[in-house]
Amino acid sequence: DSLGCGLRTCYRYLNQTSRSFAAVIQALDGELRHAVCIFYLVLRALDTVEDDMSIPLDVKVPMLHEFHSHLYQPDWKYTESKEKDRQVLEDFPTISMEFRNLSKVYQEVISDICHKMGVGMAEFLEKKVDSQHEWDKYCHYVAGLVGIGLSRLFSASELEDSIVGQDTDLANSMGLFLQKTNIIRDYLEDQLEGREFWPREVWSRYAKKLSDLAKPENIDVAVQCLNELITNALHHVPDVLTYLSRLKNQSVFNFCAIPQVMAIATLAACYNNQQVFRGVVKIRKGQAVTLMMDATNIQAVKAIMYQYVEEIYQKIPSTDPSSNKTQQVIASIRAASLPGGPMASRHHYSPIYLSCAMLLAALSWQYLSTLSAATEEYVQAAE
């Protein structure tokens, strides 16, 4: 009730466009909550432009390049979108007004990330992801930049130390881990919709066309390709643990940790699993809520990561071409996850925070009406 009309509208849009992120965003402390809400809606609007196939490329590319400038144009809006979240474009003046009401330090971060992301999205509109380097680059544009932007907002709010916002490599890894998980899991859905995000450098060693991996006669090599990509994604886990170990504020920790533990659970479910090429691989709703309730401190997150990489380790086929690399990266995660290791937490949370975590889980339950949708939004940082 204390919010102005514009902010109330923004939070309504947040709940309409994100059934999962809305809960953890609204659990953030102080003015950071508003900054992250606006950041989310600005990127949602940008993403809606990118996703809208009704916009011709000669119109879309300049729109993506210039989108950040519309934040300072009170009357700019786009009313011709056909996408389901078009309201964030049609009522962009409300969002941009609340953006301009934020502190300058928040405005600078949001505008900068919006500009860089728009340029990156435009770059990949007309080219496919070929090399593993380009896979990292694409994931940086659509998710790593989100991690960097959020980290800078955390530090700007003074809820976190300046190093959190300054260490862009770790923040980038947070985003890449989530985005790669999402891309790996969504192989079949993307194929059905004509999208390809698996790097050619990897899948071309197993098939002539990416779509061939879905053919029953290719299931063995398809799973080997899947395992190689999961091994690639697991390399980001030590960075994730280092990043989380630096966080001091409980609401920020929950916000960052929950998607990461969802991601590792998803990868464990996908590893060596033929179902990735036949349908949707799901983690149970009860499992998702348990993860949300447990991931409230760094030692708990380390234990969760350790649990799921052990699950992966037990499933490594001796004949898998990536088996040695998978074992090596799991060894590095084990070392990072052991109690008293080099990334031990600098702080402890009091028992009251466990109750707060359970409240967060209860608030989030309503947004988990379908597991596949919920998990997708938790691991799709760049939505």
TORKOL-4160 file (C-alpha; in steps of 0.2 Angstrom, whole numbers, padded with zeros to 4 digits, m for minus):
383
<pt num="1" X="0000" Y="0000" Z="0000"/>
<pt num="2" X="0015" Y="0012" Z="0003"/>
<pt num="3" X="0020" Y="0010" Z="m0015"/>
<pt num="4" X="0016" Y="0023" Z="m0029"/>
<pt num="5" X="0005" Y="0019" Z="m0043"/>
<pt num="6" X="0019" Y="0016" Z="m0055"/>
<pt num="7" X="0028" Y="0004" Z="m0044"/>
<pt num="8" X="0013" Y="m0006" Z="m0040"/>
<pt num="9" X="0010" Y="m0008" Z="m0059"/>
<pt num="10" X="0028" Y="m0014" Z="m0061"/>
<pt num="11" X="0026" Y="m0027" Z="m0047"/>
<pt num="12" X="0010" Y="m0033" Z="m0055"/>
<pt num="13" X="0020" Y="m0035" Z="m0072"/>
<pt num="14" X="0033" Y="m0044" Z="m0062"/>
<pt num="15" X="0021" Y="m0057" Z="m0055"/>
<pt num="16" X="0013" Y="m0058" Z="m0072"/>
<pt num="17" X="0029" Y="m0062" Z="m0082"/>
<pt num="18" X="0038" Y="m0072" Z="m0069"/>
<pt num="19" X="0030" Y="m0085" Z="m0058"/>
<pt num="20" X="0046" Y="m0089" Z="m0050"/>
<pt num="21" X="0058" Y="m0075" Z="m0049"/>
<pt num="22" X="0044" Y="m0063" Z="m0043"/>
<pt num="23" X="0045" Y="m0072" Z="m0026"/>
<pt num="24" X="0064" Y="m0071" Z="m0023"/>
<pt num="25" X="0064" Y="m0053" Z="m0030"/>
<pt num="26" X="0051" Y="m0047" Z="m0018"/>
<pt num="27" X="0060" Y="m0055" Z="m0004"/>
<pt num="28" X="0076" Y="m0044" Z="m0007"/>
<pt num="29" X="0079" Y="m0030" Z="0006"/>
<pt num="30" X="0076" Y="m0012" Z="0005"/>
<pt num="31" X="0078" Y="m0002" Z="m0011"/>
<pt num="32" X="0088" Y="m0016" Z="m0019"/>
<pt num="33" X="0071" Y="m0024" Z="m0021"/>
<pt num="34" X="0064" Y="m0010" Z="m0032"/>
<pt num="35" X="0080" Y="m0009" Z="m0043"/>
<pt num="36" X="0080" Y="m0028" Z="m0046"/>
<pt num="37" X="0062" Y="m0028" Z="m0051"/>
<pt num="38" X="0065" Y="m0014" Z="m0063"/>
<pt num="39" X="0080" Y="m0022" Z="m0070"/>
<pt num="40" X="0070" Y="m0038" Z="m0073"/>
<pt num="41" X="0056" Y="m0029" Z="m0082"/>
<pt num="42" X="0068" Y="m0019" Z="m0093"/>
<pt num="43" X="0077" Y="m0035" Z="m0098"/>
<pt num="44" X="0061" Y="m0044" Z="m0100"/>
<pt num="45" X="0055" Y="m0030" Z="m0112"/>
<pt num="46" X="0072" Y="m0032" Z="m0122"/>
<pt num="47" X="0070" Y="m0051" Z="m0123"/>
<pt num="48" X="0052" Y="m0049" Z="m0129"/>
<pt num="49" X="0059" Y="m0039" Z="m0144"/>
<pt num="50" X="0072" Y="m0052" Z="m0147"/>
<pt num="51" X="0059" Y="m0066" Z="m0146"/>
<pt num="52" X="0046" Y="m0058" Z="m0157"/>
<pt num="53" X="0048" Y="m0066" Z="m0174"/>
<pt num="54" X="0035" Y="m0054" Z="m0182"/>
<pt num="55" X="0048" Y="m0040" Z="m0181"/>
<pt num="56" X="0058" Y="m0039" Z="m0197"/>
<pt num="57" X="0077" Y="m0041" Z="m0194"/>
<pt num="58" X="0080" Y="m0023" Z="m0202"/>
<pt num="59" X="0069" Y="m0016" Z="m0189"/>
<pt num="60" X="0074" Y="m0028" Z="m0174"/>
<pt num="61" X="0093" Y="m0025" Z="m0175"/>
<pt num="62" X="0092" Y="m0006" Z="m0173"/>
<pt num="63" X="0079" Y="m0009" Z="m0159"/>
<pt num="64" X="0090" Y="m0020" Z="m0150"/>
<pt num="65" X="0105" Y="m0008" Z="m0152"/>
<pt num="66" X="0095" Y="0007" Z="m0146"/>
<pt num="67" X="0084" Y="0000" Z="m0133"/>
<pt num="68" X="0094" Y="0006" Z="m0118"/>
<pt num="69" X="0091" Y="0024" Z="m0124"/>
<pt num="70" X="0072" Y="0022" Z="m0122"/>
<pt num="71" X="0075" Y="0021" Z="m0104"/>
<pt num="72" X="0077" Y="0040" Z="m0105"/>
<pt num="73" X="0062" Y="0043" Z="m0117"/>
<pt num="74" X="0047" Y="0045" Z="m0106"/>
<pt num="75" X="0034" Y="0042" Z="m0120"/>
<pt num="76" X="0043" Y="0028" Z="m0130"/>
<pt num="77" X="0033" Y="0012" Z="m0131"/>
<pt num="78" X="0030" Y="m0002" Z="m0144"/>
<pt num="79" X="0013" Y="m0008" Z="m0147"/>
<pt num="80" X="0015" Y="m0020" Z="m0162"/>
<pt num="81" X="0022" Y="m0035" Z="m0153"/>
<pt num="82" X="0013" Y="m0052" Z="m0154"/>
<pt num="83" X="0022" Y="m0059" Z="m0139"/>
<pt num="84" X="0013" Y="m0065" Z="m0123"/>
<pt num="85" X="0023" Y="m0053" Z="m0112"/>
<pt num="86" X="0020" Y="m0038" Z="m0124"/>
<pt num="87" X="0012" Y="m0028" Z="m0110"/>
<pt num="88" X="0030" Y="m0023" Z="m0104"/>
<pt num="89" X="0033" Y="m0015" Z="m0121"/>
<pt num="90" X="0015" Y="m0007" Z="m0123"/>
<pt num="91" X="0017" Y="0001" Z="m0105"/>
<pt num="92" X="0036" Y="0004" Z="m0106"/>
<pt num="93" X="0033" Y="0022" Z="m0101"/>
<pt num="94" X="0028" Y="0016" Z="m0083"/>
<pt num="95" X="0043" Y="0005" Z="m0082"/>
<pt num="96" X="0055" Y="0019" Z="m0089"/>
<pt num="97" X="0047" Y="0031" Z="m0077"/>
<pt num="98" X="0051" Y="0020" Z="m0062"/>
<pt num="99" X="0068" Y="0017" Z="m0069"/>
<pt num="100" X="0072" Y="0036" Z="m0069"/>
<pt num="101" X="0065" Y="0037" Z="m0051"/>
<pt num="102" X="0079" Y="0025" Z="m0045"/>
<pt num="103" X="0096" Y="0031" Z="m0038"/>
<pt num="104" X="0108" Y="0036" Z="m0052"/>
<pt num="105" X="0120" Y="0022" Z="m0047"/>
<pt num="106" X="0106" Y="0009" Z="m0051"/>
<pt num="107" X="0101" Y="0018" Z="m0067"/>
<pt num="108" X="0119" Y="0017" Z="m0073"/>
<pt num="109" X="0121" Y="m0002" Z="m0070"/>
<pt num="110" X="0104" Y="m0006" Z="m0078"/>
<pt num="111" X="0107" Y="0005" Z="m0093"/>
<pt num="112" X="0124" Y="m0001" Z="m0096"/>
<pt num="113" X="0119" Y="m0020" Z="m0095"/>
<pt num="114" X="0104" Y="m0017" Z="m0106"/>
<pt num="115" X="0115" Y="m0009" Z="m0120"/>
<pt num="116" X="0128" Y="m0023" Z="m0119"/>
<pt num="117" X="0114" Y="m0036" Z="m0120"/>
<pt num="118" X="0105" Y="m0028" Z="m0134"/>
<pt num="119" X="0121" Y="m0027" Z="m0144"/>
<pt num="120" X="0125" Y="m0046" Z="m0140"/>
<pt num="121" X="0107" Y="m0051" Z="m0145"/>
<pt num="122" X="0108" Y="m0043" Z="m0161"/>
<pt num="123" X="0125" Y="m0051" Z="m0165"/>
<pt num="124" X="0118" Y="m0068" Z="m0163"/>
<pt num="125" X="0101" Y="m0065" Z="m0172"/>
<pt num="126" X="0109" Y="m0071" Z="m0189"/>
<pt num="127" X="0122" Y="m0083" Z="m0184"/>
<pt num="128" X="0122" Y="m0100" Z="m0175"/>
<pt num="129" X="0133" Y="m0105" Z="m0160"/>
<pt num="130" X="0148" Y="m0114" Z="m0168"/>
<pt num="131" X="0162" Y="m0115" Z="m0156"/>
<pt num="132" X="0163" Y="m0118" Z="m0138"/>
<pt num="133" X="0170" Y="m0101" Z="m0137"/>
<pt num="134" X="0155" Y="m0094" Z="m0145"/>
<pt num="135" X="0144" Y="m0104" Z="m0134"/>
<pt num="136" X="0152" Y="m0095" Z="m0119"/>
<pt num="137" X="0150" Y="m0079" Z="m0128"/>
<pt num="138" X="0131" Y="m0081" Z="m0132"/>
<pt num="139" X="0128" Y="m0087" Z="m0114"/>
<pt num="140" X="0138" Y="m0071" Z="m0108"/>
<pt num="141" X="0126" Y="m0060" Z="m0118"/>
<pt num="142" X="0110" Y="m0067" Z="m0112"/>
<pt num="143" X="0114" Y="m0073" Z="m0094"/>
<pt num="144" X="0132" Y="m0068" Z="m0089"/>
<pt num="145" X="0128" Y="m0050" Z="m0091"/>
<pt num="146" X="0113" Y="m0052" Z="m0080"/>
<pt num="147" X="0124" Y="m0060" Z="m0066"/>
<pt num="148" X="0136" Y="m0045" Z="m0068"/>
<pt num="149" X="0122" Y="m0032" Z="m0068"/>
<pt num="150" X="0114" Y="m0040" Z="m0052"/>
<pt num="151" X="0131" Y="m0041" Z="m0044"/>
<pt num="152" X="0134" Y="m0023" Z="m0047"/>
<pt num="153" X="0117" Y="m0019" Z="m0040"/>
<pt num="154" X="0121" Y="m0029" Z="m0024"/>
<pt num="155" X="0136" Y="m0019" Z="m0021"/>
<pt num="156" X="0128" Y="m0002" Z="m0026"/>
<pt num="157" X="0115" Y="m0006" Z="m0012"/>
<pt num="158" X="0129" Y="m0008" Z="0000"/>
<pt num="159" X="0121" Y="m0024" Z="0006"/>
<pt num="160" X="0136" Y="m0033" Z="m0001"/>
<pt num="161" X="0155" Y="m0029" Z="m0002"/>
<pt num="162" X="0162" Y="m0020" Z="m0017"/>
<pt num="163" X="0171" Y="m0035" Z="m0023"/>
<pt num="164" X="0155" Y="m0044" Z="m0027"/>
<pt num="165" X="0151" Y="m0031" Z="m0041"/>
<pt num="166" X="0169" Y="m0029" Z="m0046"/>
<pt num="167" X="0173" Y="m0048" Z="m0049"/>
<pt num="168" X="0165" Y="m0049" Z="m0066"/>
<pt num="169" X="0172" Y="m0067" Z="m0070"/>
<pt num="170" X="0163" Y="m0075" Z="m0055"/>
<pt num="171" X="0147" Y="m0066" Z="m0059"/>
<pt num="172" X="0148" Y="m0071" Z="m0077"/>
<pt num="173" X="0150" Y="m0089" Z="m0071"/>
<pt num="174" X="0135" Y="m0088" Z="m0061"/>
<pt num="175" X="0125" Y="m0084" Z="m0077"/>
<pt num="176" X="0134" Y="m0096" Z="m0088"/>
<pt num="177" X="0130" Y="m0111" Z="m0076"/>
<pt num="178" X="0112" Y="m0107" Z="m0077"/>
<pt num="179" X="0110" Y="m0103" Z="m0095"/>
<pt num="180" X="0120" Y="m0119" Z="m0100"/>
<pt num="181" X="0109" Y="m0129" Z="m0089"/>
<pt num="182" X="0094" Y="m0122" Z="m0097"/>
<pt num="183" X="0101" Y="m0125" Z="m0115"/>
<pt num="184" X="0106" Y="m0143" Z="m0111"/>
<pt num="185" X="0089" Y="m0148" Z="m0104"/>
<pt num="186" X="0079" Y="m0139" Z="m0117"/>
<pt num="187" X="0087" Y="m0148" Z="m0132"/>
<pt num="188" X="0070" Y="m0156" Z="m0138"/>
<pt num="189" X="0059" Y="m0141" Z="m0135"/>
<pt num="190" X="0071" Y="m0130" Z="m0144"/>
<pt num="191" X="0072" Y="m0142" Z="m0159"/>
<pt num="192" X="0053" Y="m0142" Z="m0160"/>
<pt num="193" X="0053" Y="m0123" Z="m0161"/>
<pt num="194" X="0067" Y="m0122" Z="m0174"/>
<pt num="195" X="0080" Y="m0116" Z="m0162"/>
<pt num="196" X="0098" Y="m0122" Z="m0160"/>
<pt num="197" X="0110" Y="m0117" Z="m0145"/>
<pt num="198" X="0121" Y="m0133" Z="m0143"/>
<pt num="199" X="0138" Y="m0128" Z="m0150"/>
<pt num="200" X="0142" Y="m0136" Z="m0167"/>
<pt num="201" X="0160" Y="m0139" Z="m0162"/>
<pt num="202" X="0153" Y="m0152" Z="m0149"/>
<pt num="203" X="0138" Y="m0160" Z="m0158"/>
<pt num="204" X="0146" Y="m0162" Z="m0175"/>
<pt num="205" X="0158" Y="m0175" Z="m0167"/>
<pt num="206" X="0142" Y="m0186" Z="m0164"/>
<pt num="207" X="0130" Y="m0182" Z="m0179"/>
<pt num="208" X="0129" Y="m0173" Z="m0196"/>
<pt num="209" X="0115" Y="m0163" Z="m0190"/>
<pt num="210" X="0110" Y="m0157" Z="m0172"/>
<pt num="211" X="0092" Y="m0164" Z="m0175"/>
<pt num="212" X="0099" Y="m0181" Z="m0179"/>
<pt num="213" X="0103" Y="m0184" Z="m0160"/>
<pt num="214" X="0084" Y="m0186" Z="m0157"/>
<pt num="215" X="0083" Y="m0201" Z="m0169"/>
<pt num="216" X="0081" Y="m0217" Z="m0159"/>
<pt num="217" X="0096" Y="m0225" Z="m0169"/>
<pt num="218" X="0108" Y="m0212" Z="m0163"/>
<pt num="219" X="0103" Y="m0212" Z="m0145"/>
<pt num="220" X="0120" Y="m0219" Z="m0139"/>
<pt num="221" X="0130" Y="m0205" Z="m0147"/>
<pt num="222" X="0117" Y="m0192" Z="m0142"/>
<pt num="223" X="0119" Y="m0196" Z="m0124"/>
<pt num="224" X="0138" Y="m0195" Z="m0126"/>
<pt num="225" X="0136" Y="m0178" Z="m0133"/>
<pt num="226" X="0124" Y="m0173" Z="m0119"/>
<pt num="227" X="0137" Y="m0179" Z="m0106"/>
<pt num="228" X="0151" Y="m0169" Z="m0114"/>
<pt num="229" X="0140" Y="m0153" Z="m0113"/>
<pt num="230" X="0136" Y="m0157" Z="m0095"/>
<pt num="231" X="0154" Y="m0159" Z="m0091"/>
<pt num="232" X="0157" Y="m0142" Z="m0099"/>
<pt num="233" X="0144" Y="m0134" Z="m0088"/>
<pt num="234" X="0151" Y="m0142" Z="m0072"/>
<pt num="235" X="0167" Y="m0132" Z="m0074"/>
<pt num="236" X="0157" Y="m0116" Z="m0068"/>
<pt num="237" X="0153" Y="m0124" Z="m0051"/>
<pt num="238" X="0169" Y="m0119" Z="m0041"/>
<pt num="239" X="0166" Y="m0101" Z="m0047"/>
<pt num="240" X="0148" Y="m0102" Z="m0041"/>
<pt num="241" X="0154" Y="m0108" Z="m0024"/>
<pt num="242" X="0167" Y="m0094" Z="m0022"/>
<pt num="243" X="0154" Y="m0081" Z="m0027"/>
<pt num="244" X="0141" Y="m0087" Z="m0015"/>
<pt num="245" X="0154" Y="m0088" Z="m0001"/>
<pt num="246" X="0156" Y="m0069" Z="m0002"/>
<pt num="247" X="0138" Y="m0065" Z="0001"/>
<pt num="248" X="0133" Y="m0057" Z="0018"/>
<pt num="249" X="0115" Y="m0052" Z="0016"/>
<pt num="250" X="0103" Y="m0067" Z="0018"/>
<pt num="251" X="0090" Y="m0061" Z="0005"/>
<pt num="252" X="0104" Y="m0059" Z="m0008"/>
<pt num="253" X="0111" Y="m0076" Z="m0003"/>
<pt num="254" X="0094" Y="m0084" Z="m0006"/>
<pt num="255" X="0091" Y="m0075" Z="m0022"/>
<pt num="256" X="0107" Y="m0081" Z="m0029"/>
<pt num="257" X="0108" Y="m0098" Z="m0021"/>
<pt num="258" X="0091" Y="m0105" Z="m0026"/>
<pt num="259" X="0093" Y="m0105" Z="m0045"/>
<pt num="260" X="0111" Y="m0113" Z="m0043"/>
<pt num="261" X="0105" Y="m0128" Z="m0033"/>
<pt num="262" X="0090" Y="m0130" Z="m0045"/>
<pt num="263" X="0103" Y="m0130" Z="m0059"/>
<pt num="264" X="0114" Y="m0143" Z="m0052"/>
<pt num="265" X="0099" Y="m0154" Z="m0048"/>
<pt num="266" X="0093" Y="m0152" Z="m0066"/>
<pt num="267" X="0110" Y="m0157" Z="m0073"/>
<pt num="268" X="0111" Y="m0173" Z="m0061"/>
<pt num="269" X="0094" Y="m0178" Z="m0068"/>
<pt num="270" X="0099" Y="m0175" Z="m0086"/>
<pt num="271" X="0116" Y="m0183" Z="m0085"/>
<pt num="272" X="0117" Y="m0199" Z="m0096"/>
<pt num="273" X="0098" Y="m0198" Z="m0097"/>
<pt num="274" X="0091" Y="m0203" Z="m0114"/>
<pt num="275" X="0075" Y="m0194" Z="m0109"/>
<pt num="276" X="0083" Y="m0178" Z="m0114"/>
<pt num="277" X="0080" Y="m0183" Z="m0132"/>
<pt num="278" X="0062" Y="m0189" Z="m0129"/>
<pt num="279" X="0053" Y="m0177" Z="m0118"/>
<pt num="280" X="0055" Y="m0166" Z="m0103"/>
<pt num="281" X="0067" Y="m0171" Z="m0089"/>
<pt num="282" X="0059" Y="m0165" Z="m0073"/>
<pt num="283" X="0064" Y="m0164" Z="m0055"/>
<pt num="284" X="0050" Y="m0167" Z="m0043"/>
<pt num="285" X="0041" Y="m0152" Z="m0035"/>
<pt num="286" X="0044" Y="m0158" Z="m0018"/>
<pt num="287" X="0063" Y="m0159" Z="m0022"/>
<pt num="288" X="0062" Y="m0141" Z="m0029"/>
<pt num="289" X="0054" Y="m0135" Z="m0013"/>
<pt num="290" X="0067" Y="m0144" Z="m0002"/>
<pt num="291" X="0081" Y="m0136" Z="m0011"/>
<pt num="292" X="0073" Y="m0119" Z="m0008"/>
<pt num="293" X="0072" Y="m0122" Z="0010"/>
<pt num="294" X="0089" Y="m0129" Z="0012"/>
<pt num="295" X="0099" Y="m0117" Z="0002"/>
<pt num="296" X="0101" Y="m0104" Z="0015"/>
<pt num="297" X="0120" Y="m0104" Z="0019"/>
<pt num="298" X="0136" Y="m0108" Z="0010"/>
<pt num="299" X="0139" Y="m0124" Z="0019"/>
<pt num="300" X="0122" Y="m0131" Z="0015"/>
<pt num="301" X="0124" Y="m0126" Z="m0003"/>
<pt num="302" X="0141" Y="m0135" Z="m0004"/>
<pt num="303" X="0133" Y="m0150" Z="0003"/>
<pt num="304" X="0119" Y="m0149" Z="m0010"/>
<pt num="305" X="0132" Y="m0147" Z="m0024"/>
<pt num="306" X="0143" Y="m0162" Z="m0017"/>
<pt num="307" X="0127" Y="m0173" Z="m0016"/>
<pt num="308" X="0122" Y="m0170" Z="m0034"/>
<pt num="309" X="0140" Y="m0171" Z="m0042"/>
<pt num="310" X="0141" Y="m0188" Z="m0032"/>
<pt num="311" X="0125" Y="m0193" Z="m0041"/>
<pt num="312" X="0133" Y="m0189" Z="m0057"/>
<pt num="313" X="0149" Y="m0198" Z="m0053"/>
<pt num="314" X="0140" Y="m0214" Z="m0050"/>
<pt num="315" X="0132" Y="m0213" Z="m0067"/>
<pt num="316" X="0148" Y="m0210" Z="m0077"/>
<pt num="317" X="0149" Y="m0224" Z="m0090"/>
<pt num="318" X="0166" Y="m0231" Z="m0091"/>
<pt num="319" X="0165" Y="m0231" Z="m0110"/>
<pt num="320" X="0160" Y="m0212" Z="m0111"/>
<pt num="321" X="0172" Y="m0202" Z="m0121"/>
<pt num="322" X="0171" Y="m0188" Z="m0108"/>
<pt num="323" X="0172" Y="m0199" Z="m0093"/>
<pt num="324" X="0190" Y="m0194" Z="m0088"/>
<pt num="325" X="0185" Y="m0175" Z="m0090"/>
<pt num="326" X="0169" Y="m0178" Z="m0080"/>
<pt num="327" X="0179" Y="m0186" Z="m0066"/>
<pt num="328" X="0192" Y="m0172" Z="m0065"/>
<pt num="329" X="0179" Y="m0158" Z="m0064"/>
<pt num="330" X="0169" Y="m0168" Z="m0051"/>
<pt num="331" X="0186" Y="m0170" Z="m0041"/>
<pt num="332" X="0188" Y="m0151" Z="m0041"/>
<pt num="333" X="0170" Y="m0148" Z="m0035"/>
<pt num="334" X="0173" Y="m0161" Z="m0021"/>
<pt num="335" X="0188" Y="m0151" Z="m0016"/>
<pt num="336" X="0178" Y="m0135" Z="m0016"/>
<pt num="337" X="0164" Y="m0142" Z="m0007"/>
<pt num="338" X="0173" Y="m0150" Z="0008"/>
<pt num="339" X="0170" Y="m0142" Z="0025"/>
<pt num="340" X="0184" Y="m0131" Z="0030"/>
<pt num="341" X="0190" Y="m0129" Z="0012"/>
<pt num="342" X="0197" Y="m0113" Z="0004"/>
<pt num="343" X="0180" Y="m0106" Z="0002"/>
<pt num="344" X="0173" Y="m0108" Z="0019"/>
<pt num="345" X="0160" Y="m0095" Z="0023"/>
<pt num="346" X="0165" Y="m0079" Z="0033"/>
<pt num="347" X="0148" Y="m0079" Z="0042"/>
<pt num="348" X="0135" Y="m0089" Z="0050"/>
<pt num="349" X="0116" Y="m0087" Z="0049"/>
<pt num="350" X="0105" Y="m0088" Z="0065"/>
<pt num="351" X="0091" Y="m0100" Z="0066"/>
<pt num="352" X="0078" Y="m0087" Z="0063"/>
<pt num="353" X="0084" Y="m0086" Z="0045"/>
<pt num="354" X="0078" Y="m0105" Z="0043"/>
<pt num="355" X="0061" Y="m0099" Z="0047"/>
<pt num="356" X="0063" Y="m0085" Z="0034"/>
<pt num="357" X="0068" Y="m0098" Z="0021"/>
<pt num="358" X="0053" Y="m0108" Z="0025"/>
<pt num="359" X="0042" Y="m0092" Z="0022"/>
<pt num="360" X="0051" Y="m0089" Z="0006"/>
<pt num="361" X="0047" Y="m0107" Z="0000"/>
<pt num="362" X="0029" Y="m0105" Z="0005"/>
<pt num="363" X="0028" Y="m0088" Z="m0004"/>
<pt num="364" X="0036" Y="m0096" Z="m0019"/>
<pt num="365" X="0025" Y="m0112" Z="m0019"/>
<pt num="366" X="0011" Y="m0102" Z="m0028"/>
<pt num="367" X="0023" Y="m0099" Z="m0043"/>
<pt num="368" X="0027" Y="m0118" Z="m0044"/>
<pt num="369" X="0011" Y="m0123" Z="m0052"/>
<pt num="370" X="0020" Y="m0133" Z="m0065"/>
<pt num="371" X="0037" Y="m0140" Z="m0061"/>
<pt num="372" X="0044" Y="m0138" Z="m0079"/>
<pt num="373" X="0039" Y="m0120" Z="m0080"/>
<pt num="374" X="0046" Y="m0116" Z="m0062"/>
<pt num="375" X="0062" Y="m0125" Z="m0065"/>
<pt num="376" X="0064" Y="m0116" Z="m0082"/>
<pt num="377" X="0062" Y="m0099" Z="m0074"/>
<pt num="378" X="0075" Y="m0103" Z="m0060"/>
<pt num="379" X="0088" Y="m0108" Z="m0072"/>
<pt num="380" X="0084" Y="m0096" Z="m0086"/>
<pt num="381" X="0093" Y="m0081" Z="m0078"/>
<pt num="382" X="0092" Y="m0071" Z="m0093"/>
<pt num="383" X="0073" Y="m0072" Z="m0096"/>
